[in-house]
Amino acid sequence: MLCRVSPTDPPPPRGRAAVRLLQGYVWHPETADVDLEHFLPRELDLPALTAADQEGAHVLWDEVNAPFAFFENGEPTASQTFYQFTVLRVYDERPSNEALHADASAASQVLNPLLDGTPEGVGWQLWEDLREL
């Protein structure tokens, strides 16, 4: 599931900026032999907004404790391995929220089929973030 969450504050002053495009969690049963490296890239090629913006988006995940005790269906999360999942991009100047939304959408379109191709039991919940790190 991908949801849009955009900050309402005006963009900060111009300058080099690392911005989260997507943020959320990926999980799988503890007993499953799943290595996310086999299914997900560490870099995404996204269209450059300017000639200076040649750097792709970085895909990061780190194992974390379950951020909630139960799934929506009432199933406990204790039997799952969770990862905090972030897609970020570094810009020479912080783009408009509309341009950041376009990058987040592009990242989502690239990641959706890859996440869909993960083994049964892998779940995810990602949101558009657009906040600077």
Secondary structure, DSSP 4 states (H G I P E B T S, - for coil): -EEE----SPPPPSS-EEEEEEEEEEEEETTS---GGGTS-SEE----SSTT----EEEEEEEE--SSSB-TTS-BSTTEEEEEEEEEEEESSPPPHHHHHHHHHHHHHHHHHHHHTSPTT-EEEEEE---B-
